[in-house]
Amino acid sequence: MASERDMAGKSSEQLRLLTEKEAARILRVSARTLTSWRSSGRYPLAYIKIGGRVVYDLVALREFAASRTVTRRRGGS
């Protein structure tokens, strides 16, 4: 039986796994872009690999998007 907490420390009820296609839709990029980011390490976007399948945690996607939010420009107008 699965434990109450998973390896990431979240309760199993809170863990919402998304396919690569679903994650790409949320971030408004292509699935190919996610694959490129993952293989190059360009962005610190966490993912979970189960066998040969890659999935993304919805909370991690939201945290990633929040970390990329720009609130002001440097030396801008």
C-alpha positions in Angstrom: 0.0 0.0 0.0 1.3 3.5 -0.8 2.4 5.6 2.1 0.6 8.8 3.1 3.6 10.9 1.9 5.4 10.5 -1.3 9.1 11.1 -1.9 8.6 14.9 -2.5 7.0 15.2 0.9 3.5 16.0 -0.5 0.4 14.0 0.5 -0.7 11.7 -2.3 -4.0 13.6 -2.5 -2.1 16.8 -3.4 0.1 15.3 -6.1 -1.3 16.0 -9.5 0.7 14.5 -12.3 0.4 15.9 -15.9 1.6 14.4 -19.2 4.2 16.3 -21.2 1.4 17.5 -23.5 -0.7 18.8 -20.6 2.3 20.5 -19.0 3.2 22.2 -22.3 -0.4 23.4 -22.7 -0.3 25.0 -19.2 3.0 26.8 -19.9 1.9 27.6 -23.5 4.9 26.1 -25.1 5.2 23.0 -27.3 5.9 19.5 -25.9 9.0 19.6 -28.0 10.1 22.7 -26.2 9.7 21.0 -22.8 11.8 18.1 -24.1 14.5 20.5 -25.2 14.5 22.3 -21.9 14.7 19.0 -20.0 17.5 17.5 -22.1 19.6 20.7 -22.2 19.0 21.7 -18.6 18.2 25.2 -19.8 15.6 25.8 -17.1 15.2 24.2 -13.6 11.9 22.6 -14.4 11.3 19.6 -12.2 9.9 16.4 -13.8 9.3 12.9 -12.7 10.4 9.9 -14.8 8.4 6.7 -14.3 9.8 4.0 -16.5 10.2 5.7 -19.9 7.4 8.1 -19.2 8.0 11.7 -18.2 5.3 13.5 -16.1 5.2 16.9 -14.4 3.7 17.9 -11.0 1.2 20.7 -11.4 2.5 22.5 -8.2 6.1 22.4 -9.6 4.9 23.9 -12.9 3.2 26.7 -11.0 6.3 27.3 -9.0 8.4 27.3 -12.1 6.1 29.9 -13.8 6.2 32.0 -10.7 10.0 31.9 -10.6 10.1 33.2 -14.2 7.7 36.1 -13.5 9.3 39.5 -14.3 8.0 42.4 -12.3 10.2 45.2 -13.6 12.8 45.8 -16.3 16.4 46.8 -15.6 17.2 50.3 -16.8 13.9 50.3 -18.6 11.5 53.1 -19.3 
